[in-house]
Amino acid sequence: MNEKDILNLLDRYQSDKCSPQEKQLLDLWYEQEVQQSDYPIAIDDLVGMQLQRNINNEIDLLEHQHIKSYKRHYKFLVAALLLMTTGISYYFYQGLKTKDKPSSTIAYTTDIAPGGNKAILTLSDGSTISLKDVKNGEIAEQAGIHIIKSKDGELIYSNENQVQPAKFPRLNSIETPRGGQYQIQLPDGTKVWLNASSVLKFPSFFTGKNRMVELSGEAYFEVTKNKKMPFIVHTAKQNIEVLGTHFSVNNYVNEPFSTTTLLEGSVKIIAVDNSGEKKPGVRALLLKSGEQLRINKNTDISSLSSVNTQDAIDWKDGYFVFNDESLESIMRKISRWYDVDIVYENKLENISFLGVVERSEHLSSLLRVLESTGNVHFKIEGRRVIIMP
C-alpha cells in the first residue's frame, strides 16, 4: 500500500462504500499515526467529508516538503496488515487495540538481523573481491577500465579518461548471497540494483552490435539510452531487449514464474531455449509502461497484465510489499533476505497477506506481525524458521 491506496480507501469512505473492516483500518490509521505525528498541518477532525480533503492537503505538503518523514510512517501499515483465509477477514491490529492483551504471543530466544550491502565481484582472471570488506576507492583496473567502490556502496565501472579499451572485453560477474544486495553502474552508465541471491554477468566494456548481460535472480535496471546498441538481458527463459528504459526482472529458480515489469518506455521480450537461441515459431512480445509479463517456468505459458509497478521494486526501496501474497511466497522472500531456511512442520491453510513492512526490521519483528493473526506460528532455531499452524 502507498498514499494512492490510502486515498482510494478514503474515497470509499466519503461515498459511504467502506466495509466495517475498511472503516476499522481508517480508524486505526487515525489513532496510531495522525494524532501522534508532527504533521505540517494540524488535523483535528478526520471524519465525513473533510477526511479526504485534509489528507489530500497533507500528502501534497509531504510530497514537496517532508517526503522522507512521510516514508517513515509506512511503519503504521505493519499493524494494519489484512489476513484473508477461507472466507474470513480480520486485521492484525485487533490485538493492539486491546490494552490488556499482549501485542505478541511469542518470545524468540534468538534473532536475525536483516540483510545489507554485500556481494562478491569475480574478475575475468578468476580473482574475487568481497565488496562488503574492501575499502572505498579504486579496487581493480582492466584494460583501462577503472573499477571503483563508491562511498555509497556502489560498484562503478569507469572510463573517465576515454582510453581505448582492449580489443576484446573481459567477462566479469557480481553475485549477491542470501542476505545481500548491491548496486552497480555498468561501463555504459546503466545502473543495476541486485536483490539477494542474484548473479549478474557482464563484459568489462561493451562492443559490437549490442550490450548483453546475463541475469539469474532479481534485478532492477535503469538503462542508458543508445539506439545504435540495444541493451539485452539474457535469462534462462528469455531475452529482454531495450534501447533505454527502466524495468525489473525476477528470475529466481525457486519461484513459479519469471516476471518482467516495465516502469517506463518499452521492451521487447523474446523466448529462448536452453542454448539462448530464439524459439522457433514464437513471436516477440512488446511490453508497454505499467505492464508485467509472467512466464510459467514449467510450461512456458505466459500472461501479460497491467500492474502496480512499484510493487515490483519494493525491495529496492527498502520494503516488503505484500499484495494479497501467499505465505509461501512471503517466506521465500524472507529466506533470501534474512539468510534462513524455512521448515513447514505441518500443512497450512491457504493464507494471504496485504500490507507493507520495512526490510530494515529484524526477523523477529516481522514474524511477530505475521503471527499476530493467530493462524500461523513461528519458531527460530539457529538459521531455521519453523512454521506451525
C-alpha positions in Angstrom: 0.0 0.0 0.0 1.1 3.6 -0.7 -0.5 7.0 -0.4 -2.6 6.3 -3.5 -4.1 3.2 -1.9 -4.9 5.3 1.2 -6.7 7.9 -0.9 -8.7 5.2 -2.7 -9.8 4.0 0.7 -10.7 7.5 1.8 -12.8 7.9 -1.4 -14.7 4.8 -0.5 -15.3 6.2 3.0 -16.6 9.5 1.6 -19.0 7.8 -0.7 -20.2 5.5 2.1 -18.9 2.4 0.4 -16.4 1.3 3.1 -16.9 -2.1 4.7 -16.7 -2.3 8.5 -13.2 -3.7 8.2 -12.1 -0.8 6.0 -13.6 1.7 8.5 -11.6 0.0 11.2 -8.4 0.3 9.1 -9.0 4.1 8.8 -9.8 4.3 12.4 -6.5 2.6 13.3 -4.6 4.8 10.9 -6.1 7.9 12.5 -5.4 6.8 16.1 -1.9 5.3 15.5 -0.4 7.9 13.1 -2.3 11.1 12.6 -2.9 12.0 16.3 0.7 11.1 17.2 2.6 12.8 14.4 4.1 16.3 13.9 2.5 16.9 10.6 2.9 20.4 8.9 -0.9 20.9 9.2 -2.8 20.1 12.4 -5.6 17.7 11.7 -8.3 17.8 14.3 -11.1 16.2 12.6 -10.8 13.4 10.0 -14.4 12.4 9.7 -17.1 12.7 7.0 -16.5 14.9 4.0 -13.4 16.6 5.5 -11.4 13.3 5.7 -10.5 13.2 2.0 -9.7 17.0 1.7 -7.4 17.1 4.7 -5.4 14.0 3.7 -5.0 15.4 0.1 -3.6 18.6 1.5 -1.4 16.6 3.8 0.1 14.5 1.1 0.6 17.5 -1.2 2.7 19.1 1.5 4.6 15.9 2.3 5.5 15.3 -1.3 7.0 18.8 -1.6 8.5 19.3 1.8 8.6 16.2 4.0 8.6 13.1 1.8 11.4 11.5 3.8 9.4 12.0 7.0 6.3 10.5 5.4 8.1 7.4 4.3 8.9 6.6 7.9 5.2 6.5 8.5 5.0 3.3 6.5 5.5 1.6 9.8 1.9 2.0 10.7 1.0 -0.4 7.9 2.7 -3.2 9.7 -0.1 -3.0 12.2 -2.7 -2.8 9.5 -1.9 -5.9 7.5 -5.0 -7.8 6.4 -5.3 -11.6 6.5 -7.7 -13.3 4.1 -8.3 -17.0 4.5 -11.2 -19.3 3.9 -13.8 -16.5 3.7 -12.7 -14.8 7.0 -11.2 -11.4 7.0 -9.7 -9.5 10.0 -6.9 -7.2 10.9 -3.6 -7.7 12.8 -4.2 -4.6 14.9 -7.2 -6.1 16.8 -4.8 -7.2 19.5 -3.1 -3.8 19.6 -6.4 -2.1 20.3 -7.0 -4.2 23.4 -4.8 -2.6 26.1 -4.7 -5.6 28.4 -3.8 -8.0 25.7 -0.1 -8.5 24.9 0.9 -7.4 21.4 2.9 -10.6 20.8 2.3 -14.2 21.8 5.8 -15.4 21.0 9.2 -14.8 22.6 12.3 -15.6 20.4 15.5 -16.8 22.1 17.4 -15.8 19.0 17.0 -13.1 16.4 18.4 -12.4 13.0 19.4 -9.1 11.5 18.2 -8.0 8.1 20.4 -8.3 5.0 22.6 -5.5 3.8 25.1 -4.3 1.1 27.3 -7.3 0.3 28.4 -9.1 -2.8 31.3 -10.8 -4.4 32.9 -9.4 -7.6 34.6 -12.0 -9.8 37.1 -10.7 -12.4 38.0 -12.4 -15.7 41.1 -13.9 -14.2 39.1 -15.7 -11.6 40.1 -13.5 -8.7 37.3 -12.5 -6.3 36.7 -9.3 -4.3 34.4 -9.1 -1.3 32.6 -5.8 -1.8 31.5 -5.7 1.8 35.1 -5.8 3.1 37.1 -3.9 0.5 37.8 -0.2 1.2 36.2 2.5 -0.9 38.1 3.8 -3.9 39.6 2.0 -6.9 39.7 -1.7 -6.3 40.8 -3.0 -9.7 41.7 -2.0 -13.3 41.0 -3.9 -16.5 42.5 -2.7 -19.8 41.9 1.0 -19.0 38.5 0.5 -17.2 38.7 1.5 -13.6 36.6 -0.4 -11.1 35.6 1.7 -8.1 33.7 1.2 -4.9 32.0 4.4 -4.0 31.4 5.7 -0.5 27.7 5.0 -1.1 28.4 1.3 -1.6 28.0 1.3 -5.4 30.3 -0.5 -7.8 31.3 1.7 -10.7 33.0 0.7 -14.0 34.5 4.0 -15.2 36.4 5.1 -18.3 36.7 8.8 -17.4 39.9 9.2 -19.4 38.2 7.8 -22.5 41.1 5.5 -23.2 40.7 2.9 -25.9 39.9 -0.4 -24.2 41.5 -3.7 -25.1 40.2 -5.3 -28.3 38.2 -7.9 -26.5 36.1 -7.2 -23.3 36.6 -9.4 -20.3 33.8 -11.2 -18.6 33.1 -10.1 -15.0 30.3 -11.1 -12.6 28.8 -9.8 -9.4 26.9 -12.2 -7.0 24.9 -11.3 -4.0 24.5 -14.0 -1.4 21.3 -14.6 0.7 21.1 -11.6 3.0 22.8 -9.4 0.4 22.0 -6.7 -2.1 24.2 -4.4 -4.2 24.1 -1.6 -6.8 26.4 -1.4 -9.9 27.0 1.1 -12.6 28.0 -0.7 -15.8 30.6 0.6 -18.3 27.9 2.3 -20.4 26.4 4.1 -17.4 23.5 1.7 -16.9 22.5 1.3 -13.3 21.5 -2.1 -11.9 20.2 -2.9 -8.4 20.7 -6.6 -7.5 18.4 -8.3 -4.9 19.6 -11.1 -2.7 20.7 -14.5 -4.2 21.3 -12.9 -7.6 24.1 -13.1 -10.2 24.8 -10.6 -13.0 27.4 -11.4 -15.7 28.6 -8.6 -17.9 31.6 -7.5 -20.0 34.2 -5.1 -18.8 33.1 -2.8 -21.6 30.5 -3.0 -24.4 31.4 -3.5 -28.0 29.7 -4.8 -31.1 26.1 -4.7 -32.1 24.5 -4.9 -28.6 25.1 -4.6 -24.8 24.3 -8.1 -23.4 24.3 -9.1 -19.8 23.1 -12.3 -18.1 20.9 -12.4 -15.0 19.8 -15.1 -12.6 17.8 -13.9 -9.6 16.2 -10.4 -9.3 17.4 -7.0 -10.5 16.1 -3.5 -11.4 17.6 -1.8 -14.4 17.9 1.8 -15.4 19.4 1.5 -18.9 21.4 4.3 -20.5 19.9 5.1 -23.9 21.8 4.0 -27.0 19.7 3.5 -30.1 22.6 2.0 -32.1 23.4 -0.6 -29.5 20.4 -2.3 -27.8 20.7 -3.5 -24.2 19.8 -7.2 -23.8 19.2 -9.0 -20.5 19.5 -12.8 -21.1 17.8 -15.1 -18.6 17.1 -18.8 -18.7 13.8 -18.3 -20.5 14.0 -15.0 -22.4 16.0 -12.2 -23.9 14.8 -8.8 -22.8 15.8 -6.1 -25.4 15.6 -2.4 -24.7 17.1 0.8 -26.1 17.0 2.7 -22.8 14.3 2.4 -20.1 13.5 1.2 -16.6 12.4 -2.3 -15.8 12.7 -5.1 -13.3 13.3 -8.8 -13.7 12.5 -11.6 -11.2 14.0 -14.9 -12.4 14.7 -16.9 -9.2 14.9 -20.6 -9.7 12.6 -21.4 -6.8 9.8 -19.0 -8.0 7.0 -20.5 -10.1 7.1 -17.6 -12.6 9.7 -15.5 -14.3 8.4 -11.9 -14.3 9.4 -8.8 -16.2 7.8 -5.5 -15.2 8.2 -2.3 -17.2 8.2 1.0 -15.3 8.7 3.3 -18.3 9.3 3.1 -22.1 9.0 -0.2 -23.9 10.8 -3.5 -24.0 10.9 -6.4 -26.5 10.9 -9.9 -25.0 12.0 -12.9 -27.0 11.5 -16.5 -25.7 14.8 -18.5 -25.9 15.8 -22.1 -25.5 18.5 -23.5 -23.2 21.2 -22.5 -25.7 20.0 -18.9 -25.7 18.6 -19.2 -29.3 15.2 -17.8 -30.2 12.5 -20.5 -30.0 11.1 -21.3 -33.5 7.6 -20.2 -34.2 7.4 -17.9 -31.1 6.9 -14.2 -31.8 8.4 -11.5 -29.7 6.2 -9.6 -27.2 6.3 -5.9 -26.7 5.7 -4.6 -23.2 4.4 -1.1 -22.6 4.8 1.0 -19.4 2.9 -0.4 -16.5 2.7 -3.9 -17.8 4.1 -7.2 -16.5 4.9 -10.4 -18.3 4.8 -13.7 -16.3 6.2 -16.9 -17.8 5.4 -20.2 -16.2 8.8 -21.9 -15.9 7.4 -25.4 -16.3 5.1 -24.9 -19.3 6.3 -21.7 -20.9 2.7 -20.3 -20.8 2.9 -16.5 -20.4 0.4 -13.9 -19.3 0.5 -10.1 -19.8 -1.2 -7.7 -17.5 -1.2 -4.2 -16.1 0.1 -3.9 -12.6 1.2 -1.5 -9.9 4.8 -1.3 -10.9 6.0 -0.1 -7.5 5.2 -3.5 -6.1 7.9 -5.0 -8.3 10.6 -2.8 -6.9 9.5 -2.6 -3.3 12.8 -4.4 -2.2 14.9 -1.7 -3.9 13.1 1.0 -1.9 13.6 -0.9 1.4 10.2 -2.5 1.8 8.3 -5.8 1.6 5.0 -5.1 -0.1 2.5 -7.9 0.3 -0.3 -7.5 -2.2 -2.7 -10.4 -1.5 0.5 -12.5 -1.3 0.6 -16.1 -0.1 2.5 -17.2 3.0 4.7 -19.5 0.9 5.8 -16.6 -1.4 6.4 -14.3 1.6 8.6 -17.0 3.3 10.7 -17.4 0.1 11.4 -13.6 0.3 12.2 -13.9 4.0 14.6 -16.8 3.3 16.6 -14.8 0.8 16.7 -11.5 2.7 17.4 -12.9 6.2 19.5 -15.9 5.0 17.4 -18.5 6.7 16.0 -21.9 5.8 12.2 -22.4 6.0 10.7 -25.5 7.5 6.9 -26.3 7.4 6.1 -28.5 10.4 2.6 -29.2 9.1 0.5 -28.4 6.1 -1.2 -24.9 6.5 -4.4 -23.5 5.1 -4.1 -21.1 2.2 -3.2 -17.7 3.8 -2.5 -14.4 2.0 -1.5 -11.0 3.3 -1.8 -7.4 2.3 0.5 -4.7 3.6 3.9 -3.1 3.9 6.8 -4.0 6.2 10.3 -2.3 6.2 13.1 -4.6 5.2 15.3 -3.0 7.9 13.3 -4.8 10.6 14.9 -7.7 12.5 13.3 -11.1 11.6 11.5 -11.4 14.9 9.6 -8.2 14.4 8.3 -9.3 11.0 7.4 -12.8 12.3 5.5 -11.3 15.3 3.4 -9.3 12.9 2.6 -12.3 10.8 1.9 -14.4 13.9 -0.5 -11.9 15.5 -3.2 -13.2 13.2 -3.4 -16.4 15.3 -3.4 -18.6 12.1 0.3 -19.2 11.9 3.2 -19.5 14.4 6.9 -19.4 14.2 10.0 -20.7 16.0 13.6 -19.6 15.2 16.3 -22.3 15.7 19.7 -21.1 14.6 19.1 -20.0 11.0 16.0 -22.0 10.6 12.4 -20.7 10.8 9.9 -23.4 11.7 6.3 -22.7 10.7 3.5 -24.2 12.7 -0.3 -23.9 12.4 
